[in-house]
Amino acid sequence: MQITKKRTFNDIILGFFLLSHPIPVLFHIIAVTIFTLLAAWPHFIWNVIVLVIAAHAAMQVSIAMLNDYCDRRTDAQSKPEKPIPRGLILPREAFITGLLMIAIMFVLLIPLPLLAMVISVCYLVLGQAYNLGLKSTPLSGIVFALAMPLIPLYAFAGVGHISPIIFWFVPAGFLLGIALNLANSLPDLEEDEAQGLKTLAVVLGVRRSFTACHTLIVVCAGMIGILTITGIVPANPWIITPVLILSYMAVVGMILFFGPKKALKTRKTYFYLVTLTCILLAGGWLIGVLI
């Protein structure tokens, strides 16, 4: 008979911390914070800004927690270091806490404009659909591609400032969303393939997934450049130019230091670099348009 180690209070705290996927969620919080501050500029109503950021953070944590709950059986085989397989958190605790975070999200959204609530619900549905099975299909990339543009739309709706320029973030977010999905899937690609999962990264394979990530970022940057040069989307060239240069430099760095022939452990760092590049590109573009 296997003897289960009794959990300490510190074990439980650590478990919930890991269950929230702190680094990926932090990137989302950084992104929504940047977009919210830009949307509110120059008239900052701080209680509204805090509610917008906190509601999105609660939603992201709920998606992360319910992701681990849904994956608890496969994680027990392939990722025993995760909090549920390690016994730090019980499955029912992850499930209940994930639902609690959704409830907190709705409470925080009540004082905000209705459109912010609608956009958040759309994002939540996409996130939970990903958890409930779409992550194992090529549609996982489409889910990311649809969800990413909702972040700036939500931020602007949350502070009551909807500008036509924001809707240009839909095609940009679509491109960057697929890139983020592929980069996020790369560290687990071989395990997913061995388990018979058909994620977009598995269908493309390692080499083509890396190539697609680079290409999508370059295409998005090129689109921003064309929109700026033609004046279709007027933007400050003194801001857009360095943003595009840094984004292209980041892609060159990805090609030189990451790829299918590099060690598997480098792929997680690659995902963080892709994420930061996407934030730089989208956030920098918005700054250039608004300033």
DRENRO-735324 format. One record per residue (C-alpha): residue number from 0; residue in one letter; chain; x, y, z. Coordinates in steps of 0.2 Angstrom, whole numbers. Layout:
@resi:NUM resn:A chain:A east:X north:Y up:Z
...
***
This chain:
@resi:0 resn:M chain:A east:0 north:0 up:0
@resi:1 resn:Q chain:A east:7 north:17 up:-5
@resi:2 resn:I chain:A east:8 north:29 up:10
@resi:3 resn:T chain:A east:2 north:47 up:5
@resi:4 resn:K chain:A east:13 north:60 up:12
@resi:5 resn:K chain:A east:3 north:73 up:23
@resi:6 resn:R chain:A east:3 north:90 up:15
@resi:7 resn:T chain:A east:9 north:105 up:25
@resi:8 resn:F chain:A east:2 north:122 up:24
@resi:9 resn:N chain:A east:18 north:127 up:14
@resi:10 resn:D chain:A east:14 north:113 up:2
@resi:11 resn:I chain:A east:-3 north:119 up:-1
@resi:12 resn:I chain:A east:2 north:137 up:-4
@resi:13 resn:L chain:A east:16 north:131 up:-16
@resi:14 resn:G chain:A east:3 north:120 up:-25
@resi:15 resn:F chain:A east:-9 north:134 up:-28
@resi:16 resn:F chain:A east:5 north:145 up:-34
@resi:17 resn:L chain:A east:11 north:132 up:-47
@resi:18 resn:L chain:A east:-7 north:128 up:-51
@resi:19 resn:S chain:A east:-10 north:146 up:-57
@resi:20 resn:H chain:A east:4 north:144 up:-70
@resi:21 resn:P chain:A east:12 north:160 up:-63
@resi:22 resn:I chain:A east:24 north:165 up:-78
@resi:23 resn:P chain:A east:12 north:163 up:-93
@resi:24 resn:V chain:A east:-2 north:171 up:-83
@resi:25 resn:L chain:A east:11 north:185 up:-78
@resi:26 resn:F chain:A east:13 north:188 up:-97
@resi:27 resn:H chain:A east:-5 north:190 up:-99
@resi:28 resn:I chain:A east:-7 north:202 up:-85
@resi:29 resn:I chain:A east:8 north:212 up:-92
@resi:30 resn:A chain:A east:-1 north:213 up:-109
@resi:31 resn:V chain:A east:-18 north:218 up:-102
@resi:32 resn:T chain:A east:-10 north:231 up:-91
@resi:33 resn:I chain:A east:-1 north:239 up:-105
@resi:34 resn:F chain:A east:-16 north:240 up:-116
@resi:35 resn:T chain:A east:-27 north:246 up:-102
@resi:36 resn:L chain:A east:-15 north:260 up:-98
@resi:37 resn:L chain:A east:-14 north:265 up:-116
@resi:38 resn:A chain:A east:-33 north:264 up:-118
@resi:39 resn:A chain:A east:-35 north:276 up:-102
@resi:40 resn:W chain:A east:-21 north:288 up:-108
@resi:41 resn:P chain:A east:-21 north:302 up:-103
@resi:42 resn:H chain:A east:-36 north:302 up:-91
@resi:43 resn:F chain:A east:-32 north:288 up:-78
@resi:44 resn:I chain:A east:-46 north:282 up:-67
@resi:45 resn:W chain:A east:-37 north:270 up:-56
@resi:46 resn:N chain:A east:-51 north:261 up:-48
@resi:47 resn:V chain:A east:-57 north:256 up:-66
@resi:48 resn:I chain:A east:-40 north:252 up:-72
@resi:49 resn:V chain:A east:-38 north:240 up:-57
@resi:50 resn:L chain:A east:-54 north:232 up:-60
@resi:51 resn:V chain:A east:-50 north:229 up:-78
@resi:52 resn:I chain:A east:-33 north:221 up:-74
@resi:53 resn:A chain:A east:-39 north:211 up:-59
@resi:54 resn:A chain:A east:-54 north:204 up:-68
@resi:55 resn:H chain:A east:-43 north:198 up:-83
@resi:56 resn:A chain:A east:-31 north:191 up:-70
@resi:57 resn:A chain:A east:-44 north:181 up:-61
@resi:58 resn:M chain:A east:-50 north:174 up:-78
@resi:59 resn:Q chain:A east:-33 north:169 up:-83
@resi:60 resn:V chain:A east:-30 north:160 up:-67
@resi:61 resn:S chain:A east:-46 north:151 up:-68
@resi:62 resn:I chain:A east:-41 north:145 up:-86
@resi:63 resn:A chain:A east:-24 north:139 up:-79
@resi:64 resn:M chain:A east:-31 north:130 up:-64
@resi:65 resn:L chain:A east:-45 north:121 up:-74
@resi:66 resn:N chain:A east:-32 north:117 up:-87
@resi:67 resn:D chain:A east:-22 north:107 up:-74
@resi:68 resn:Y chain:A east:-38 north:99 up:-68
@resi:69 resn:C chain:A east:-43 north:93 up:-85
@resi:70 resn:D chain:A east:-25 north:87 up:-88
@resi:71 resn:R chain:A east:-23 north:78 up:-72
@resi:72 resn:R chain:A east:-23 north:60 up:-78
@resi:73 resn:T chain:A east:-11 north:63 up:-93
@resi:74 resn:D chain:A east:0 north:74 up:-82
@resi:75 resn:A chain:A east:2 north:60 up:-69
@resi:76 resn:Q chain:A east:11 north:50 up:-83
@resi:77 resn:S chain:A east:20 north:64 up:-92
@resi:78 resn:K chain:A east:22 north:78 up:-80
@resi:79 resn:P chain:A east:23 north:71 up:-62
@resi:80 resn:E chain:A east:31 north:87 up:-56
@resi:81 resn:K chain:A east:14 north:97 up:-58
@resi:82 resn:P chain:A east:5 north:101 up:-42
@resi:83 resn:I chain:A east:-9 north:88 up:-44
@resi:84 resn:P chain:A east:1 north:73 up:-48
@resi:85 resn:R chain:A east:14 north:78 up:-34
@resi:86 resn:G chain:A east:-1 north:78 up:-22
@resi:87 resn:L chain:A east:1 north:96 up:-17
@resi:88 resn:I chain:A east:-16 north:100 up:-23
@resi:89 resn:L chain:A east:-31 north:88 up:-24
@resi:90 resn:P chain:A east:-41 north:88 up:-40
@resi:91 resn:R chain:A east:-57 north:94 up:-32
@resi:92 resn:E chain:A east:-48 north:109 up:-24
@resi:93 resn:A chain:A east:-41 north:114 up:-41
@resi:94 resn:F chain:A east:-59 north:112 up:-49
@resi:95 resn:I chain:A east:-67 north:122 up:-35
@resi:96 resn:T chain:A east:-54 north:136 up:-35
@resi:97 resn:G chain:A east:-55 north:137 up:-54
@resi:98 resn:L chain:A east:-74 north:140 up:-53
@resi:99 resn:L chain:A east:-71 north:152 up:-38
@resi:100 resn:M chain:A east:-59 north:163 up:-49
@resi:101 resn:I chain:A east:-73 north:163 up:-63
@resi:102 resn:A chain:A east:-85 north:170 up:-50
@resi:103 resn:I chain:A east:-73 north:183 up:-44
@resi:104 resn:M chain:A east:-70 north:188 up:-62
@resi:105 resn:F chain:A east:-89 north:191 up:-64
@resi:106 resn:V chain:A east:-90 north:201 up:-48
@resi:107 resn:L chain:A east:-76 north:212 up:-54
@resi:108 resn:L chain:A east:-84 north:215 up:-71
@resi:109 resn:I chain:A east:-100 north:221 up:-64
@resi:110 resn:P chain:A east:-95 north:239 up:-62
@resi:111 resn:L chain:A east:-87 north:239 up:-80
@resi:112 resn:P chain:A east:-96 north:243 up:-96
@resi:113 resn:L chain:A east:-107 north:228 up:-103
@resi:114 resn:L chain:A east:-96 north:226 up:-118
@resi:115 resn:A chain:A east:-81 north:222 up:-107
@resi:116 resn:M chain:A east:-91 north:208 up:-99
@resi:117 resn:V chain:A east:-96 north:201 up:-116
@resi:118 resn:I chain:A east:-78 north:201 up:-123
@resi:119 resn:S chain:A east:-72 north:193 up:-106
@resi:120 resn:V chain:A east:-86 north:179 up:-108
@resi:121 resn:C chain:A east:-80 north:176 up:-126
@resi:122 resn:Y chain:A east:-62 north:174 up:-120
@resi:123 resn:L chain:A east:-67 north:163 up:-106
@resi:124 resn:V chain:A east:-77 north:151 up:-117
@resi:125 resn:L chain:A east:-62 north:150 up:-129
@resi:126 resn:G chain:A east:-50 north:146 up:-115
@resi:127 resn:Q chain:A east:-61 north:133 up:-107
@resi:128 resn:A chain:A east:-65 north:125 up:-124
@resi:129 resn:Y chain:A east:-46 north:124 up:-126
@resi:130 resn:N chain:A east:-45 north:115 up:-109
@resi:131 resn:L chain:A east:-59 north:103 up:-113
@resi:132 resn:G chain:A east:-52 north:96 up:-128
@resi:133 resn:L chain:A east:-48 north:108 up:-142
@resi:134 resn:K chain:A east:-30 north:109 up:-136
@resi:135 resn:S chain:A east:-28 north:91 up:-143
@resi:136 resn:T chain:A east:-33 north:96 up:-160
@resi:137 resn:P chain:A east:-26 north:108 up:-174
@resi:138 resn:L chain:A east:-40 north:120 up:-169
@resi:139 resn:S chain:A east:-29 north:124 up:-154
@resi:140 resn:G chain:A east:-20 north:137 up:-164
@resi:141 resn:I chain:A east:-37 north:145 up:-170
@resi:142 resn:V chain:A east:-42 north:146 up:-152
@resi:143 resn:F chain:A east:-26 north:156 up:-148
@resi:144 resn:A chain:A east:-28 north:166 up:-164
@resi:145 resn:L chain:A east:-46 north:171 up:-159
@resi:146 resn:A chain:A east:-42 north:175 up:-141
@resi:147 resn:M chain:A east:-27 north:186 up:-143
@resi:148 resn:P chain:A east:-36 north:200 up:-151
@resi:149 resn:L chain:A east:-49 north:200 up:-137
@resi:150 resn:I chain:A east:-36 north:207 up:-125
@resi:151 resn:P chain:A east:-34 north:224 up:-132
@resi:152 resn:L chain:A east:-52 north:225 up:-136
@resi:153 resn:Y chain:A east:-57 north:220 up:-118
@resi:154 resn:A chain:A east:-44 north:233 up:-111
@resi:155 resn:F chain:A east:-52 north:247 up:-122
@resi:156 resn:A chain:A east:-70 north:242 up:-118
@resi:157 resn:G chain:A east:-66 north:241 up:-100
@resi:158 resn:V chain:A east:-61 north:259 up:-99
@resi:159 resn:G chain:A east:-75 north:264 up:-111
@resi:160 resn:H chain:A east:-63 north:270 up:-125
@resi:161 resn:I chain:A east:-67 north:261 up:-141
@resi:162 resn:S chain:A east:-57 north:267 up:-155
@resi:163 resn:P chain:A east:-58 north:261 up:-173
@resi:164 resn:I chain:A east:-39 north:257 up:-173
@resi:165 resn:I chain:A east:-42 north:243 up:-161
@resi:166 resn:F chain:A east:-51 north:233 up:-174
@resi:167 resn:W chain:A east:-35 north:232 up:-184
@resi:168 resn:F chain:A east:-28 north:222 up:-169
@resi:169 resn:V chain:A east:-39 north:207 up:-175
@resi:170 resn:P chain:A east:-29 north:202 up:-190
@resi:171 resn:A chain:A east:-13 north:206 up:-180
@resi:172 resn:G chain:A east:-19 north:197 up:-165
@resi:173 resn:F chain:A east:-24 north:182 up:-176
@resi:174 resn:L chain:A east:-6 north:180 up:-183
@resi:175 resn:L chain:A east:2 north:183 up:-166
@resi:176 resn:G chain:A east:-10 north:171 up:-158
@resi:177 resn:I chain:A east:-5 north:156 up:-169
@resi:178 resn:A chain:A east:13 north:160 up:-166
@resi:179 resn:L chain:A east:10 north:160 up:-147
@resi:180 resn:N chain:A east:1 north:143 up:-148
@resi:181 resn:L chain:A east:15 north:135 up:-158
@resi:182 resn:A chain:A east:28 north:142 up:-147
@resi:183 resn:N chain:A east:18 north:136 up:-132
@resi:184 resn:S chain:A east:16 north:119 up:-139
@resi:185 resn:L chain:A east:34 north:116 up:-144
@resi:186 resn:P chain:A east:41 north:110 up:-127
@resi:187 resn:D chain:A east:28 north:96 up:-126
@resi:188 resn:L chain:A east:27 north:92 up:-145
@resi:189 resn:E chain:A east:35 north:75 up:-144
@resi:190 resn:E chain:A east:25 north:70 up:-128
@resi:191 resn:D chain:A east:9 north:76 up:-137
@resi:192 resn:E chain:A east:13 north:66 up:-152
@resi:193 resn:A chain:A east:17 north:50 up:-142
@resi:194 resn:Q chain:A east:0 north:52 up:-134
@resi:195 resn:G chain:A east:-9 north:53 up:-150
@resi:196 resn:L chain:A east:-14 north:71 up:-149
@resi:197 resn:K chain:A east:-16 north:81 up:-165
@resi:198 resn:T chain:A east:-11 north:99 up:-160
@resi:199 resn:L chain:A east:-7 north:111 up:-173
@resi:200 resn:A chain:A east:11 north:110 up:-168
@resi:201 resn:V chain:A east:11 north:91 up:-170
@resi:202 resn:V chain:A east:3 north:92 up:-187
@resi:203 resn:L chain:A east:16 north:104 up:-193
@resi:204 resn:G chain:A east:31 north:95 up:-184
@resi:205 resn:V chain:A east:45 north:103 up:-175
@resi:206 resn:R chain:A east:54 north:111 up:-190
@resi:207 resn:R chain:A east:39 north:119 up:-198
@resi:208 resn:S chain:A east:32 north:125 up:-181
@resi:209 resn:F chain:A east:48 north:135 up:-178
@resi:210 resn:T chain:A east:47 north:142 up:-196
@resi:211 resn:A chain:A east:29 north:146 up:-194
@resi:212 resn:C chain:A east:32 north:156 up:-178
@resi:213 resn:H chain:A east:46 north:166 up:-186
@resi:214 resn:T chain:A east:36 north:169 up:-202
@resi:215 resn:L chain:A east:20 north:174 up:-193
@resi:216 resn:I chain:A east:29 north:187 up:-182
@resi:217 resn:V chain:A east:38 north:194 up:-198
@resi:218 resn:V chain:A east:22 north:195 up:-208
@resi:219 resn:C chain:A east:13 north:204 up:-193
@resi:220 resn:A chain:A east:28 north:216 up:-192
@resi:221 resn:G chain:A east:27 north:219 up:-211
@resi:222 resn:M chain:A east:8 north:222 up:-210
@resi:223 resn:I chain:A east:11 north:235 up:-197
@resi:224 resn:G chain:A east:25 north:243 up:-207
@resi:225 resn:I chain:A east:14 north:244 up:-223
@resi:226 resn:L chain:A east:-1 north:251 up:-213
@resi:227 resn:T chain:A east:10 north:265 up:-206
@resi:228 resn:I chain:A east:19 north:269 up:-222
@resi:229 resn:T chain:A east:3 north:270 up:-232
@resi:230 resn:G chain:A east:-6 north:280 up:-219
@resi:231 resn:I chain:A east:-20 north:268 up:-218
@resi:232 resn:V chain:A east:-16 north:267 up:-199
@resi:233 resn:P chain:A east:-7 north:284 up:-195
@resi:234 resn:A chain:A east:7 north:281 up:-182
@resi:235 resn:N chain:A east:22 north:289 up:-175
@resi:236 resn:P chain:A east:37 north:283 up:-186
@resi:237 resn:W chain:A east:49 north:287 up:-172
@resi:238 resn:I chain:A east:41 north:274 up:-162
@resi:239 resn:I chain:A east:35 north:261 up:-175
@resi:240 resn:T chain:A east:53 north:260 up:-183
@resi:241 resn:P chain:A east:62 north:255 up:-167
@resi:242 resn:V chain:A east:48 north:243 up:-163
@resi:243 resn:L chain:A east:49 north:234 up:-180
@resi:244 resn:I chain:A east:68 north:234 up:-179
@resi:245 resn:L chain:A east:68 north:226 up:-162
@resi:246 resn:S chain:A east:55 north:214 up:-167
@resi:247 resn:Y chain:A east:65 north:208 up:-182
@resi:248 resn:M chain:A east:81 north:207 up:-172
@resi:249 resn:A chain:A east:72 north:196 up:-160
@resi:250 resn:V chain:A east:67 north:185 up:-174
@resi:251 resn:V chain:A east:85 north:184 up:-180
@resi:252 resn:G chain:A east:90 north:179 up:-162
@resi:253 resn:M chain:A east:77 north:165 up:-162
@resi:254 resn:I chain:A east:83 north:158 up:-178
@resi:255 resn:L chain:A east:101 north:159 up:-172
@resi:256 resn:F chain:A east:99 north:152 up:-154
@resi:257 resn:F chain:A east:84 north:142 up:-155
@resi:258 resn:G chain:A east:77 north:128 up:-167
@resi:259 resn:P chain:A east:73 north:110 up:-170
@resi:260 resn:K chain:A east:92 north:105 up:-168
@resi:261 resn:K chain:A east:94 north:114 up:-151
@resi:262 resn:A chain:A east:91 north:106 up:-134
@resi:263 resn:L chain:A east:73 north:102 up:-129
@resi:264 resn:K chain:A east:75 north:113 up:-113
@resi:265 resn:T chain:A east:78 north:128 up:-124
@resi:266 resn:R chain:A east:60 north:128 up:-130
@resi:267 resn:K chain:A east:52 north:135 up:-115
@resi:268 resn:T chain:A east:64 north:150 up:-116
@resi:269 resn:Y chain:A east:60 north:151 up:-134
@resi:270 resn:F chain:A east:41 north:153 up:-129
@resi:271 resn:Y chain:A east:45 north:167 up:-117
@resi:272 resn:L chain:A east:55 north:176 up:-130
@resi:273 resn:V chain:A east:41 north:174 up:-143
@resi:274 resn:T chain:A east:28 north:180 up:-130
@resi:275 resn:L chain:A east:39 north:196 up:-126
@resi:276 resn:T chain:A east:41 north:199 up:-144
@resi:277 resn:C chain:A east:22 north:199 up:-147
@resi:278 resn:I chain:A east:19 north:210 up:-133
@resi:279 resn:L chain:A east:33 north:222 up:-139
@resi:280 resn:L chain:A east:26 north:222 up:-157
@resi:281 resn:A chain:A east:7 north:224 up:-152
@resi:282 resn:G chain:A east:10 north:236 up:-138
@resi:283 resn:G chain:A east:23 north:246 up:-147
@resi:284 resn:W chain:A east:11 north:248 up:-162
@resi:285 resn:L chain:A east:-3 north:254 up:-151
@resi:286 resn:I chain:A east:9 north:267 up:-142
@resi:287 resn:G chain:A east:14 north:273 up:-159
@resi:288 resn:V chain:A east:-4 north:275 up:-165
@resi:289 resn:L chain:A east:-10 north:284 up:-149
@resi:290 resn:I chain:A east:5 north:295 up:-146
***
